[in-house]
């Protein structure tokens, strides 16, 4: 390997420039359940082996300005640190590059700079590049490799530390697959470019006019930035409630630090931490998307200015992964290939769920189930919040309100129907000498420590200790407690909440002497322990204050003290945002060990990789029209994060929604991937049957959802195997159309099913954007929209109507539906085939995945699953529909059949009809088939359909009994009847 060398002079920082922010905070007037702290509202702003490696001198990039620079600032920005110089670079044994960085000149803002860093670059696949920057002299905290499995970089070596800066490398280039890494030696910066079009995707170069610094790497303050083109559209960086839609909005705060804070708070750090974004750019009319992950669990602020993005992180390392895309779907595929594919979901979990905090006794729950049945509203799962517990203690039953014999009888009855039962489990374990779970935990030493003793906090049971899920002994103990509870109550899934972790107190606390805690009266979230602030440690009071809770509160506020200690000496400071993630891993392992069945877990707090184990709901929302809108933004973000099974509390968690709002919310919520009504203890009842108008809307919307269950289940299979979001932005299927990049009021289920809900009070129509093509109303396939170019169409939307449209070139499998997924799953199928209106040359395709959903995995080849690909074609003379079946036994054993095929968009019907099954045309009696033609009605003015040659019809072929597990071919000649 040969390097050309050119020394450069050192660069120093310009004078500092102060910045000012205004913050206003007000306590919310509403009581909270899962939010236990005073809520604040802010107004603030494929790997290939590398056998030959060449490092090229690319001085021209310095001269010609290949690396794009940030827009010059009008005033000198504050500068922290003086950057680093790359002093050595060599090939690593695994085909990557390893370099050494040396600080140019220390400064002491936010602490001293770490003098020597190790740089590691690796093209891990053709579409994934890793850039890892760490302390060269000592190990620093990283996301543990056993928790999130991935390749380890080389161990830092001391051989080159302190080597003279003679002959530093100026610029080098390292190419592999679609991404090219290049760097400048002094001050060190790097860029990532796309090979196919040369576009710079990430560029950390800073000059004196930039509003950010060169690389900064201190013990508790890390900073790095990238310049961005102004027309880049960014998505991700959550969890937060984004009021402006799915696109990131410049100059709004993006803080990542898991916090028990109501989702009604805008632009604040909420329950999860996902330091990943997708960047979508349109280059000459063609879309190119890429993804950037900073794998770091420490608290951070991310400053997005529109033309630049800056990370300010209070610990750990820089561990960047770049994903080349170039489609949005490819970015999520590449991302989940690294962090773990989404968990397989049981079929029943796609049904409708009902929950409430405040089902005071079992008879109330029984009434709820029966009332849903009487109202003919589908219901698959009934939930208990902590009402079932004895004094709020995990793994217990209230002997009076939920006596075990009566609960077991109830579960036997609903299980016989096919319904499921889920309860909540919080991580805080009550400190109670008569509580077996606590005593066993003490004996096995499973709790997080402070000064050698279990750290004391307060949540619902009163004083609690928190399990340390980084400790293998804790994972075993937790699994045993889940087993014991399951023997007491055979629950079908677990809801893990309060796992940010939430604490009603702050600081270092002790049990009060001479008084009861909690008192048993008043709000349960008022701290009653004796507590003192902890500010003497660098972990509790770091030099840089992230914008926690939008008000720069101490990072230990209302959570575990950040100087508390986990297994092997890990500080809460570093592992905090991973707590819910490790909680989900332990719970998943526990449930899967019970009977080997597929687990269902719902977690509030999430981190990178959580989707491999859990579903998510978006936390405590309000019953407002704004929150209805926000639910779409958050749902779509979690699809990007690799957690596709997501939804918001339908009708709002608190306070009670209006009747009109609840109508519109169930119409939308029926199409969330995870569909659950959930309400607050202090709110009036809001089950869907409480209002007859809402019940009617629920029957309509959920009725369609239950017909769509096979499609939704196939989407969960796609998510599990490719990471593809179930609900996704419209631009995922139309990435070249820039006007869709910010569309946040509509979304797709899969590739081609578009949901356009009413989101505003008093509206009986909705303005919906339609990309080019033909869109068919799913509730009435005879109605269609033809869009020659992207256009907005006003659709009728009376109170009980939601508009859902199916795009052309699709084959959609439906079933008859029902009141419970167990029954709906056994009903005959209908295939809907959509061609462009008046099609004479067209193709369509679809797919269907079926399995025994108690199996722990979703896979083929086990004899318990079937996968079918459907195809269709239309030409001037002939229409043909056929299937290709993989692993047919499961579908044949279950007797699944197709009773009807509906083809829309044809120029007409008539002529000779033929059908064969497995190549045999004599199996089915064609004389029993019924063929009905209906002419389409077009609801927009883009195309006048009057002339005979432009006629477009829907053809329904009924009376079929096609086995899903057999390959079939159906065809007929066209002709106007």
N, C-alpha and C positions, 0 to 999 in steps of 0.2 A: 504494500500500500504506500502511495506517495502523496505527500501533501506539499503544495506550494505555500510558502510562508510570506506574510507581509505584516510587520508590526504596525500597530496603530497607537496613537497617543490616547491617554485616558480622558474620559469625559466626566465632568463634574456637574452637580445639580444647580439650577438657577435658584433665585431667592424664593422663599415660601410665599404663598398667597392664601389668605384665610378665606374660608367659606362659611356661610351662615344658613341655619335652618330654623323654621318655626314649627313648634309642635303644640297641639292642643289635645287634651285628653279628657273624656267624660265617662263616668261609669254608666253602664246601661241600666235601664230601669227594670229589666226583666230578670226573673230568677233563672238560674242555669242548672242543668243537671250535669252533663259531662264537662261543662266549663265551670271550674271551681274557683277561679281567680277573678278579681274585679276586672272586667273587660274594658279595654281602652280602645277608643276610636281615634285614629290619627289623621291629621290633615296634611302630614308631611309628604313633602314631595314623595382469502383462503390461503392460509399461510403457505408460502413456497420456500424451500431451503435456499439460502443465499450462499452459493458456492464461490461467486466472484463478486468482489465489492470494490467499487471505485469511488473515491471521494474527489469531486471536481472543484477546482477553484472557479468561483463565479463572481469575480470582482465587478463584473458589469452590473450586477444587481445593486451594488452600492452606488455606482456612477449614474445609472439610468433611472434609479428609483423604482426598481421592479417591486419592491415592498411598498405597498400603499401606506401613506402616512396619515395620521389623524389631522383633521382640520385645525389650523392654528388657533390657539386660544387668544382671546382678546386681552387677557391679563396673565402674568406668570403664575402657573399653578404651584401648589404646595408640592415639594419634592421630598421623598423619604428614601434614603439610601443612595449610594453612588454606583450601583450596578456591579456586575461581575465580569471577569475575563475568562474566556475558555483557554486553558493552558495546555491541555492535551486531549487527544481524541484517538481512539483505537478500536479495532474490531473486537467484539466479545465472542466468546465461545459458542453462543447460540445464534450467531448471525446478525446480531445487533451492533450498536456502537456504544462505547462507554467513554465518557469524557470527564474532565475535572474542571471545575469552575473555582476561581479565587476572587474574593471580594476586592474591589478596587480600593476603597477607603471606607473604613467603618464610620457609621454615625450611630447615634444612640436614641433616636426618636423611636419609641415603642420597643426599646431594648437594642442590644448590640447585634450587628449582623453576624450570622454564622460564617466563619472565614472560608471554609472549603465545602464545596458541594459536588455530588456525583450526578452526572447527566447520563441517562440511559435512553437510547432510542431503538425501537424495534418495530419493524413491519410484521405484526403478528398474523395478519392474513392479507389477502390482496386488497381488502377494503377497510382494514383497521390498522391504525398507527398508534403506537404508545410513546409518550414522552414523559419520563419519570425523573424528577429532580428531588434529591434528598441530601441530607447531611452526609458528607464523606467520612466523618470521623466517629460518629456514633449513631446508633439506631434511633429512629424517631417513630412515633406512632403512625401506623397505617391501618386502614381497614383490614382486619385479620384475614389471612389467606384461607383459613379453614372455614370462616363464616361466609365469605364471598370468594369461591375458588377461582383462581386465575394463575397465570405464570408468574414466577418470582423473578425480579431483576437480579443481576449479579450482586453479590455481597460487596459492600464498599471496601476497597483496599487502601492501605496507608502508604503504598509504595511511591505513589506520585504526589502525595500531599506535600505542599510546600515547594514543589518543583519551581524553578525559576521561570519567569514569564518571558524569557528570551524566545524569540520566534513563535509568538502565539499564532494560532490559525485564524485567518480573517473570515472567510466565508467557505462553507462546505455544503455539499448537496448529497442527499441520500435518498435514492429512489427505490420504490418497491410497490408493485401493484398500481393502484390508481393515485396514490398519495406520494408527494415528494416533500421531504424534510430538508430545510436549508437553514443556516444560521450565520450570524455575524459574531465575531469573537469578542469585540470590546466596544462599548459595553455589550455583554452577551444578549442576544435576542434570537428568536427562531421564528420561522414561518413554515406553514404547511400549504402546499399548492396542489391543485388538481392537475393530474397529468394530461387528461383528455382535452382540456381547454386552457390550461395555464392559469386559471383563476386562483388568487390567493384566498385561502379559507380562514387562516388564522395568522396573525402577524404581531409579535410582541415588541417590535421595534418602537422605541420612544425617543423623541427629541425634545429640545428645550421648550417647544411650543405646545407639546402634548399635555393634556390635562391629567396625565398619569405618569408613573415612574417607570424606570427600567426595573428589571427583576429585583425584588426585595425578598430576602429570606432571613428572618429573625426567629427566635425561639417561639414567640407568640404573635408574630405578625408576618404574613406572607402576602406579597402583592405581585400580580402579573396582569397584563392587559393585552387586548388585541384591538387593532383598528378594524373597522367594518365599513363596507359601502353603505351609503345612506338608504339604498333601496332594498337592503336585506330585511327579510321578515323573520323575526325570531319567536320561538315558542318554547315553553318549558319553565325551568327554574322555579320549582314549587316545593312545598305546597303553599299557595296563597289564593285568596279570592281576588281575581282581577276584574275590576269593574268595567274595563274598556273592551273586553273580549278576549279571544284566545291569543292574539298577538301580544308580545311584550310591548309595553308602552315606555318610551324613553323618559328618563328622569323620575320614574317611580321606584320606590325602594323594593329590592328583592333580597330579603334576608332569610337565610337558611339556618334554622335552629328549632328543633321540635318543641312545640309549645302547646299546652292546654289552653287554647284561646278560641273563642267562638268564631265559626266561619263567616259570621256576619261582618267581622272586622276586615276592612279592605286593605290590600297591599301590606299585609303583616305576615310574619312567620307563623304558620299554623302547625298542624299536627305532624306533617311529614317533612323530610329533607331530600330533595332530588336535584343535585347540582349538575343537571344536564340540560342542554338546549339543542334545538334543531334550527338550522339556518336555511331558509328557502330563498333562492335568488332566481330571477328570470333573466337569462342572458340571450338576447336576440330572439325572444319569444319562446325559448325553451327553458324549462325549469330544471334547476340543479339544487338538490338538498344535501346537506351534510349534518352530522351531529358531533357535539363536543361534550364529553363527560369529564368533570374534575372529580375523581374518586377520592373524596375527603369527607370525613364525618364531623370535622370541627365546625364551630360556628363561623359563618361568613356573611359578608355583605357583597352583593354583586351589583355594580353600578353600570347601568346600561344608558348610554348617552345618545343613542341613535347612530352615531358614527364610530363608537368604540364601546368596549365592555371591559370592566376592571373587576378582578377578584381581590377581595381583602379578607384574608383568612387568619384565624387566631390560633392555628396550630397545625400539626401534621406535616404533610409534604404536598408537592405538586405531582399528581399522578393523572396525566391527561390521556384520554383515549379519543381519537378522531375517527369518525365513521364516514366513508366517502359517499354513501347513498348509491346513485344520485337521486332516486325517487324518495319521497317521504316514507313510503312503505318499506323500502330497502333500508333506510336509516334505522327504523324500529326493529327490523329483522336483525341487522348487525349489532344493534345495542343489546337486544335480549339474548343474542347468541353469546355475548360476553357475560351479562349479569344473571342469566338464567331465564328460561322460557316461563311464561305464565303458567300457573298451576292449572291442572285439569279440574273442571268443575262438575259436580253431580248434575244430572238432568233436572232434578227437582229444584235446584237452586235458581234455575231460570224462571220458575213460577213466581207468583206474587207472594210477598211476605207482609205480615202484620205484626207490629210491635207497639208497645207503649210503656213508658215509665209511669207506673201507677196502677197496674193491674193488681189490686190489693190482695186478692185471694184467687184461688183456683176457679171458683164458680164464675168469676168475671171472665176469665180466659175461656171457659167452656161456653159462656154466652156469646162471646165474640165469634168463636168458631161457628156456632150454630146460626148466628145472625148473618154471617157471610153466606152460609149455605142457603138460608131462606131467601136472601136477596139475589141469589143466582150470580154472585160475584166470585170469580175464581180465587182460590186461596190454597197455597201449598204449604206454607210454613207459618207457624205461630211462635212468637218470641216472648221471653221474659227478660226484662231488665232486672234490677237487683231485688225486685219484690219477692221473689221466691226464696231469698236467702234468710238465714237466721242471723239477725243483727248485722247484715251487710257482709258477712264473712263468706269468702270463696268456698266452693265445694260443700256448701251446707244447704239444708232446707228449713224454712220456717215451719215448725211443727204444727202451728195453728192455721196459718193461711194456706200452706201447701203441704199438707200431711202426705207422707210418702205413699201409703196405700191408695189414697184417692188419686194422687198424681200418676201412679203407675197404671191405674185403671183408665184414666184419661188418655195416657199415652198409648195404651193398648188399643183403645178405640180409634184414635186418630191415625195410628200406624196402620191399622186394618184398612182405613180409607186410602192410605198412601200419603198422608200428611206427615210433616216433620216438625220437630221441636228443637229450638235453640235457646240457650241462656247465655247471660253475660258472665265473664270472669275477669276481674281486675287484677293487676299484678300485686297491689299492696296486700300484705298478709297481716291480719290483725294480731296485735300483741296481746295474747290472752293465754293464761296458763292452762285453761281447760280446753283449748282449741288444738285438736290433733294435728292439723296441717301445720300450724305454727310450731308446735313442739317437735315434730319430725324435722321441720326445716332447721330449727336451732341445733338439733342433734347432728344434722348432716352439714352444718356450717354453710348454708346456701345464701346468706344475705350479704348485700353490699355493706361495707364497713366504713366507720369513721373512727379514727384513733383506736382501731382494733376491736371496736364494738359494732354490732349491727346499727346502721344509720336509722334514726328514728324520724318518721314523717307522719302525716295525718291525711287520710282520705276517708271514705265512707265508714269503715268500721271504727274509726277513731285512730288511735296510735297504730302504726303499721311499720313493718320492715319490708324492704324491696328485695325480691330474689335477684341474684346476679346470674343472668343467663349466659354470661361468658364462661361460667364455671361448669365443667362437665358434670359435676356432682349435682348441681342445681337442675340441669336438664333431666337427669335421671329421677330426681326427687319430684319434679314437676310432672313427669310422665306417670309416676306412681300415684300422685294425687288425682290426676285426670282419670286414671284407671279406677281408683276407689270411688270417685264421684259417679263414673259411668255405671258402676255396679249398683250405686244407690239410685241413679236416675239415668236411663239409657237415652241421653240426649243425642241429637243427630248432627250437631256441630257446635262450635264455640265462638262466642263474640268476645274478643279481647279489646278492652277499652282502657282509658286512663293511662296508656303506656308510653307517654312522651318522656319521662314519666310525670304524672300530675301529682302535686303535693299541695294541700291546703295551707301549708306553712312554708316559711323560708328560713334558711340558716341552720344552726345547730340547736336541736330541741331536746327537751327532757319532759318526762311525765310530770304534770303539776301535782303538787302535794296538797292534800286536803280539799280537792274539788273534783267533781265528776267531769270527764272529758271523753266524748262530747256530752253536753248537758242533756241531750234528748229533746230539747225544745229549740225553736228558731232554725235558721238555715243551717244545713249540715255541713256547709263548706267554710264556715268561719273557724279559723285556727284557734284551738283551745289549749295547745301545748305551750310550755314555757320555752321561748326561743330567743336566741341572740344572733345578730348578724355575724357573718364570717367575712372579714375583709383582709385578714392578715396574710393570706396566701396569694400567690400569683395566679392560681387557678380560679379562685373566687373573684379576684379583682384584676383581670388582665389589663395591660396598658391600653390596648385598643378596645373600644366599646362598640360591639356590633349594635345594629339598630333593633335590638330585641324588643318585641311587643310594640314596635313603632315609637318607643319612647326611651330607648337606650337603658332599659331597666337592667339590673345586675343579671348575669346569665344564670345564676342559681335561683332566681326569683320563682317561687311557687313550683319548684322541682327539686330533684336531689341536689344537695350541695355539690358543686363541681370539683371540690377537693376530696370528695368521698372516693373510696378505693374499691375497685373490682378485683376479680381473680388475677393473680400474677402481677399485682401492683398497678393495673391499668386505672387511670384516673377517669372519673365521670366526665371531667372536662373534655376528654378525647372521645369517649364512647357514648356520650349522652344521646346524640341523634340516632344511634343504632339500637336504642333500648327496645323500641317496638318491633324492630326487625328481628332481634334475637328472641324476643318473646314469641313471635310468630313461628320461628324455626322450632323452638322447643314445643310449642303447642301442636304444630303439624306432626312432629315426630311422635308425640304422645297419642294423638288421635289415630294415626296410621298403625300404631302398634296394637291398638285395641282389638280390631278384628280384620286388619288388613284391607279395610275399605278406603275409598277415596275421601279424604277429609274435606270439610268445609269450614273455613275460618274467616271471620270478618274482623279486621283490625283497623283501629283509628290511626295509630302512628305507623308510618312507613318510611322506608329508606330504599336506596338503590338495591334492587334485588328482592324486595318484599313480595312482588307479584309471583314469585316462584312458590310461595307458600299461602298467600292470603288474598282475599277480596278486600275491598275498601268502601266505606261510605264517607261522605264529605263532611261529616261532623254536624255541629249544632248550627243550623240555619234558622232563619226567621220565615214566618208565613207571610212573605211580601212578594209583590210582583218583581222587584229587583232580584230577590233571592231565587225566584223561578228562573230568571235569565242567567244568573251567575252559575246555576247548577250545570248548564251546558258547557260553559267554559272549563269548569273544574273537571267534569267528566272527560272531556276531550284531552285535557292535559294528562290525566292518569293513563289514558291509552298510550300516550307517548312515553310515559314512565315505565311501561311494561306491566301495568296493573289494569287489565282491560275489564275485569269484573268490578264495576264501580257504579254508584248511584247516590243520589241525595235523598234525604228524608222527604218523602212525598207529602205535600201540603204544608211542609215546614215543621220544625221541631217546637217552636214557640213564637209568639203566642198563637191562639187559634186563628186559622186563616178564614177569610170570607168564603161563603159558599161558591161564589163565582171562581175565586182563585183555586179552590180545591178541585173544581171541575177541570180547569185548565191544567192543573198540576198532575192529576192522574192521567190525563190524556198524554202529557209529555212523559211522565214517569213510567207509564206502561211500556215505553221504548228505551228506558235506561237498561243497560246490561244487568244491573242489580236493581230490582224494583221492590221497594219497601216503604210502607207508611209507618212513620214513627213520630211520637208526640211526647211532650214534656209532662212531668208530674203535675204541674200547676195549670196546664192548659185544659180547656174543655175537651170532651171526647171528639175525635175526628176520624173514626173509622169510616170507610167509604160508604157504608149504608146509613150513616147518620142523616144524610140529606138525600132525598129521592133523586134530585137532579144529578148529584155526584154519583149515585149508584148507577144511573143510566149511562153517564159518561164512562164509568168504570167497566160496565158490561160491554160497551162498544170497544173501548181501547184495549182492555185486557182480553176481551174475546178475540181480537186480532192477534194480540201477543201470543195467546195459547195456540192459535193456528200456526204462528211463526216459530214455535218452539224447535222444530227440527232444523230450521234455518239458523236460529240463534245457537243451537247446540253445535252445528257444523262450524259456526264462527268461533266457538270456544275451542274446537279442535284445531282450527287454523291458528288461533292465538297460541295454543300450547305448542304447536310445531313450528311456527314461523314468527311468533310475537305480534302478528297483525292485530291492531286494536279492533274490538267489536264495534264500538261507536267511534267514528273518526270524522275529522273535518271534511267538508265537501271537496276541498282542494286535493285531498289524497287521491281521488279518482280523476281529477281534472287539474293537474299541477301546473299546466301551462297558462291557465287563466288567472291573471294577476288579481282581478277584481274579487276573486274568491278567497284571497289569502287572509282577509280579516273577517270573513263571514262567520258569525258566532251565534246566529239565531236559528240556524238549521244544521243538521248533521246527517251523516250516513250511518246505516247499520250495514257493515260489510262494504262491498264495492258499489252497490247499485240501488240500495233502498234508502230513500231520502225522507226525513221527517221534518215537517215544517209546522211547528206548534204556534198557537196564539200565546203571546207573552205579555200582552197589555190589557189592562182593565177595560171592560165595556166594548171590546172589539168583536165583531161577528164576521170579520174576514181577515185575511193575513196576506201580506206582500211577501211572496216567495221568489227566490232567485232560481232560475232553471238554466243550467249549462246546456250547450247545444245537443239536440237529439230529441227523441220521443220519450215522454214520461207518462206512465199509466197510473191512474188512481187505484191504489191497492184495494180500497173498499168498494170500488165500482170500476172494473177494468174496461168498461165501455167508454169511460171518460179519459181523455188524453190531452196532454200539452205537447205541442210541437214547437221546439225552439231552434231557429236557424242559427242564432248566435245567443250568447248569454243574455238573458233578459229577466226582468222582474214581472211577475204576473200576480194579479190580485185574485185570491181564491176565496170562495165562500167558506166560512167556518162558524156555523151556528154553535151554540153552547156545547152540544154533545159531539162535535165533530173535530177530529184532527186530520190534517192532510198528510198522507203518506204516499209517496210515488215510487214506482218501480221503473228503472231505466231500461232502455232497449238492450237487446243482445244478451238477455239474462234468462236463465231457467231457475225458477224459485220453487222449492218443494214446500208444500203446506200440508197440514192435516186438518181434521174437522174441528179441533179444539176441544174444550170441555171445561169443567170446573176445577180440575186438578191434573197435574202433568202426568200422573200415573195412568189415568184414563185417556187423556189426549194422545199419549204416545202410542196407544194401540189402535187408533182410528186409521182409516184408509187415507192415502196420500192423493193430493192433486198437484200436478206440475203446471206451473204457469210459464209459458214461453213467450218472451217479448221480442218482437222484431220492430225495426223502425216502421212508422206508419206507411202503409201501402207498399211494403217491401216486396221486391221481386228478386233481390240478391242480398242475402243477409246470413249471418251466423249468430248462434246463441249458445251459451254454456252455463252449467251450474254444477253443484256438488252436494252430496249428502253423506254425513257421517253418523253412524248408529253404533251403539255399544251397550254393554252391561255397565251402567254407570257406577256400580259398586266397586269395580276394578280400580286399583290405586293409580293406574296410568291410562292415558288415552293413546292407544297404539294399534297397529294392524298386525295380523299374523298370529294372534292368540286364540283364534276360534270364537272369540266373544265380541267381535266387531265386524262391521261391514262398511265399505267405502264405495260410493257410486258417483261416477262422473256422467253427467247428462250433456248431450249435444243436440243441436238442431240446425237445420239449414233451410233456406228458402231460395228458390230460383224461379225463373219465369214459368217453368212447367211443373215443379215438384216441391213438396214440403216433406221434410224427413226429420224425425225425432228418434234418437237412439240413446242407449246407455252402455257404459263400460263398468263392470262390477269387479271389485277386489274383495276377496275374502267373503264369499257369499253366504257361508253357513249360518251366521248369526241372524241375518235378515230372513233367511228361509225358515230357520227354527221358530222365529217369532211370528211368521206368517204375515209380514208386512206386504201390503199390496197397493198399487196405484189404481184408483177408481176413475180418475178423470184427468185429461190433458186439455188445458186451455191455451190456445195459441192466439196472440193478439198482434195486430199490425199487418195482417195479410191483405193482399189485393182481392181475395175472394176464396171460395171453396168450390168443391165439386170434383167430378172425375172419379177415377178408380182408387179405392182405399185398400191398403194391405198392411198386415202386421205379422211379425214372427217373433218367437221367444226362443232364445238359444238356437237360432237358425231354423226353427221348426214353425212353419206357418199354419199348422193344423191344430195347435193347442187351444187357441181361443176362437170362439164363435163370433165372427164379425157381424153376423146378422143382429146380434144383441146390442151392438154399439149405437149410440145416439149422437148425431152431429148437428149442432145448432149454430147458426150464424147470427151475429148481432153487429150492426154497423156502429162504428165509433162516433162519439160526439167530441168535438174539439173545443176546449174551453178558452182558447186564446185566439187572437186574430192573425197569427203569423201565417196560417195556411188556410185558405178557403177550400173546403172539400166538397165539391159539387159534381165535377166532371167524373164520368164513369171510370176513366183510367186512373183517377186519383183516389178511388174508393178504398177505404181501409176498414177491415172487419175483424171481429173477434170470433174465433171458432172454438166451440166447446165439444169435446169428444168424451161422452160419458158411457157408463155401462161397462167399463173396463174392469179387469181383475188381474192386472199385470203384477207378477211377483217382483218385489223390489230386488230380491236376490238373484234374479235372472236377467241376463242381457237381452234387451229387446230392440227391435227396429220397427218403427211405424212410419208409413209414408202414404201420401196421396197426391194425385195430380191436381193442379190448380185449374180452376175454371169458374166463371161467374154463374152461380145457380139462379 
